[in-house]
Amino acid sequence: MRAHQIMTRRVISVRPGTSVIDAANIMLHQHISGLPVVDEAGKLVGIISEGDFIHRAEIGTERKRGRWLRLLVGPSRAAIDYVHARGRKVGEIMTPNPVTVEEETTLEEIVRVMEKNHVKRLPVLHGGQLVGIVTRANLLQAVADLARDVPDPTADDDHIRKRIFAAIENSEWKPVTLGVTVRNGIVHLGGIIFDEASRQAAMVAAENVSGVRKVHDHLCWVEPTSGAYLYSAEDEKLIRRV
């Protein structure tokens, strides 16, 4: 399998000039742990993740170094730490020039790159433009799907997957971090929804795509106020069996 077969295509991104507060709120409301940063031309220039919010002055967790360590690392490192703890814009605290993969990168290579660079997510590029993102959650979904002993995806499955994305992504009710895997016409839908009507709409949209034989529901409902998770009835049955 390759990156384009498991990646999340609807990528939520921010600009370098986006405020740190706005970026944090986007991550909280969308239930995601990282955001690609793109410039006005849509070129990927960085990535911001939960780790960038750990050492912040607002919560009193800015990095503190002893006198001897400060002498060792020098004033440049101290200046960088200061900007990271007090920067007001995404461009000031993001990781620049993030590690990326291409659409045709194999899952084996993706895992190797993640482990080598100690990252949890990899932006996916096509012709230098951001077209998706692969996270550990995508890999987990791929493993879960393969565990069902379903054959490897075919070219037709790739076309079905693209048509499902096209049918869902531009809707008002689209799931957050929509994930779609297709093998031999069998569809697995994943993502986060905030009401049950969205679940039904997503299932119907997938079922109406030509070539789809069956649709499995892995959509997770999140209660907007408390953030409580509720798995699909199909996944609840699987969990009880474990």
Backbone hydrogen bonds, N-H to C=O, Kabsch-Sander energy under -0.5 kcal/mol:
donor,donor_aa,acceptor,acceptor_aa,energy
3,A,105,T,-2.5
4,H,103,E,-2.3
5,Q,2,R,-1.7
6,I,2,R,-0.5
6,I,3,A,-1.5
7,M,3,A,-2.3
8,T,133,I,-2.7
9,R,7,M,-0.6
11,V,9,R,-1.6
12,I,10,R,-0.5
13,S,11,V,-0.6
14,V,36,P,-2.1
18,T,15,R,-1.7
20,V,88,R,-2.4
23,A,19,S,-2.3
24,A,20,V,-2.3
25,N,21,I,-2.2
26,I,22,D,-2.4
27,M,23,A,-2.2
28,L,24,A,-2.1
29,H,25,N,-2.9
30,Q,26,I,-2.4
31,H,27,M,-0.6
32,I,27,M,-1.9
35,L,48,I,-3.1
37,V,46,G,-2.9
38,V,14,V,-2.4
38,V,36,P,-0.5
39,D,43,K,-2.3
42,G,39,D,-2.0
44,L,128,G,-0.5
45,V,37,V,-3.1
46,G,37,V,-1.4
47,I,95,T,-1.6
48,I,35,L,-2.5
50,E,33,S,-1.7
52,D,49,S,-1.7
53,F,50,E,-2.0
54,I,51,G,-1.1
56,R,54,I,-1.3
57,A,85,A,-2.2
59,I,56,R,-0.7
60,G,57,A,-1.2
61,T,56,R,-2.2
70,R,66,G,-2.5
71,L,67,R,-1.9
72,L,68,W,-1.8
73,V,69,L,-2.7
74,G,70,R,-1.8
77,R,73,V,-0.6
78,A,74,G,-1.4
79,A,75,P,-2.3
80,I,76,S,-2.1
81,D,77,R,-2.4
82,Y,78,A,-2.0
83,V,79,A,-2.3
84,H,80,I,-2.4
85,A,81,D,-1.9
86,R,82,Y,-1.8
87,G,83,V,-2.6
90,V,18,T,-3.0
91,G,16,P,-3.0
92,E,89,K,-1.5
93,I,89,K,-0.6
93,I,90,V,-1.3
94,M,90,V,-2.0
95,T,47,I,-2.9
97,N,45,V,-1.4
101,V,123,P,-2.2
103,E,125,L,-1.1
105,T,102,E,-1.6
107,L,1,M,-1.9
110,I,106,T,-2.2
111,V,107,L,-2.6
112,R,108,E,-1.9
113,V,109,E,-2.6
114,M,110,I,-2.5
115,E,111,V,-2.5
116,K,112,R,-2.5
117,N,113,V,-2.2
118,H,114,M,-0.8
119,V,114,M,-1.8
122,L,134,V,-2.8
124,V,132,G,-3.1
125,L,101,V,-2.6
126,H,129,Q,-2.4
129,Q,126,H,-1.7
130,L,42,G,-0.8
131,V,124,V,-2.9
132,G,124,V,-1.2
133,I,8,T,-1.6
134,V,122,L,-2.6
135,T,133,I,-0.5
136,R,120,K,-1.3
139,L,135,T,-1.7
140,L,136,R,-2.5
141,Q,137,A,-2.3
142,A,138,N,-2.0
143,V,139,L,-2.3
144,A,140,L,-2.3
145,D,141,Q,-2.3
146,L,142,A,-2.5
147,A,143,V,-1.9
148,R,145,D,-1.4
149,D,146,L,-2.0
150,V,145,D,-0.6
158,D,154,T,-1.7
159,H,155,A,-1.7
160,I,156,D,-2.4
161,R,157,D,-2.6
162,K,158,D,-2.1
163,R,159,H,-2.1
164,I,160,I,-2.2
165,F,161,R,-2.3
166,A,162,K,-2.3
167,A,163,R,-1.8
168,I,164,I,-1.5
169,E,165,F,-3.1
171,S,168,I,-2.0
174,K,171,S,-0.8
176,V,192,I,-3.0
178,L,175,P,-0.7
179,G,190,G,-2.8
181,T,188,H,-1.8
183,R,186,I,-2.1
186,I,183,R,-2.0
187,V,185,G,-0.6
187,V,214,K,-3.1
188,H,181,T,-2.6
189,L,216,H,-2.6
190,G,179,G,-3.1
191,G,218,H,-0.7
192,I,176,V,-2.4
193,I,220,C,-2.3
198,S,195,D,-0.7
199,R,195,D,-0.9
200,Q,196,E,-1.9
201,A,197,A,-2.3
202,A,198,S,-2.4
203,M,199,R,-2.3
204,V,200,Q,-2.4
205,A,201,A,-2.4
206,A,202,A,-2.1
207,E,203,M,-2.6
208,N,204,V,-1.6
209,V,206,A,-1.5
212,V,209,V,-1.8
213,R,185,G,-2.7
214,K,185,G,-1.2
216,H,187,V,-3.4
218,H,189,L,-2.4
218,H,216,H,-0.7
220,C,191,G,-3.1
221,W,219,L,-0.6
221,W,230,L,-2.6
222,V,193,I,-2.7
223,E,228,A,-2.5
227,G,223,E,-3.0
230,L,221,W,-2.2
236,E,232,S,-2.5
237,K,233,A,-1.7
238,L,234,E,-1.3
239,I,235,D,-2.5
240,R,236,E,-2.1
241,R,237,K,-1.2
242,V,238,L,-0.9
242,V,239,I,-0.7
